């Protein structure tokens, strides 16, 4: 597609539910990043994929967060047993090259998660 | 770990005013520096970036930024703002070599009054 596509755009979950957020990066982009943006804050790094390999997951806040990119294109961020503090906008970004990443990151519009 | 500090969280200007948004980072090594913009209802877009060379970088829509290594700063400027510049502006940094994801500042919400 023309840009990074994320779905759903909005998700309301009850505390304790599992959610899955999808990212469809720009075709051919090797690098894929997930960020979490809380209200009034800048995006914070969660995890990084180079093709299908998850090379950095140091930003994932707990073991309830899991990301995958099994075929090196579409990625899914899964949050198990959601908590209220998980409420945020989850941003996906992709870029053409692998690390070291000197290229531009292209961001999707984000998935806004609200946990009640 | 590196961090990014944006001095102003909210800025309100009139059209044609000059703009300068402050950004400081806290890493002493080689860094790559970025400014991203998020217009209302849209995704983050790259305004400009600095990797090396001329410390005065020009970006899209008349924006520019100056890298001052001695001050660990990368301030964003525009001589004359327009109403359409109303947006959220984020400064970001990654380590030289670009190993990992970007570290973002908290953002500056800029409102331009017509």
HADDOCK unambig.tbl for C-alpha pairs under 7 A between the chains (distance, minus, plus):
assign (segid A and resid 41 and name CA) (segid B and resid 106 and name CA) 4.60 0.50 0.50
assign (segid A and resid 41 and name CA) (segid B and resid 107 and name CA) 6.79 0.50 0.50
assign (segid A and resid 42 and name CA) (segid B and resid 104 and name CA) 5.57 0.50 0.50
assign (segid A and resid 42 and name CA) (segid B and resid 105 and name CA) 5.51 0.50 0.50
assign (segid A and resid 42 and name CA) (segid B and resid 106 and name CA) 4.11 0.50 0.50
assign (segid A and resid 42 and name CA) (segid B and resid 107 and name CA) 5.79 0.50 0.50
assign (segid A and resid 43 and name CA) (segid B and resid 104 and name CA) 6.05 0.50 0.50
assign (segid A and resid 44 and name CA) (segid B and resid 103 and name CA) 6.78 0.50 0.50
assign (segid A and resid 44 and name CA) (segid B and resid 104 and name CA) 6.85 0.50 0.50
assign (segid A and resid 45 and name CA) (segid B and resid 101 and name CA) 6.12 0.50 0.50
assign (segid A and resid 45 and name CA) (segid B and resid 102 and name CA) 6.94 0.50 0.50
assign (segid A and resid 99 and name CA) (segid B and resid 98 and name CA) 6.58 0.50 0.50
assign (segid A and resid 99 and name CA) (segid B and resid 99 and name CA) 5.55 0.50 0.50
assign (segid A and resid 100 and name CA) (segid B and resid 97 and name CA) 4.97 0.50 0.50
assign (segid A and resid 100 and name CA) (segid B and resid 98 and name CA) 4.61 0.50 0.50
assign (segid A and resid 100 and name CA) (segid B and resid 99 and name CA) 4.76 0.50 0.50
assign (segid A and resid 101 and name CA) (segid B and resid 97 and name CA) 6.85 0.50 0.50
assign (segid A and resid 101 and name CA) (segid B and resid 98 and name CA) 4.58 0.50 0.50
assign (segid A and resid 101 and name CA) (segid B and resid 99 and name CA) 6.16 0.50 0.50
assign (segid A and resid 102 and name CA) (segid B and resid 98 and name CA) 5.70 0.50 0.50
assign (segid A and resid 107 and name CA) (segid B and resid 43 and name CA) 6.12 0.50 0.50
assign (segid A and resid 107 and name CA) (segid B and resid 44 and name CA) 5.74 0.50 0.50
assign (segid A and resid 108 and name CA) (segid B and resid 43 and name CA) 5.79 0.50 0.50
assign (segid A and resid 109 and name CA) (segid B and resid 42 and name CA) 6.23 0.50 0.50
assign (segid A and resid 109 and name CA) (segid B and resid 43 and name CA) 4.47 0.50 0.50
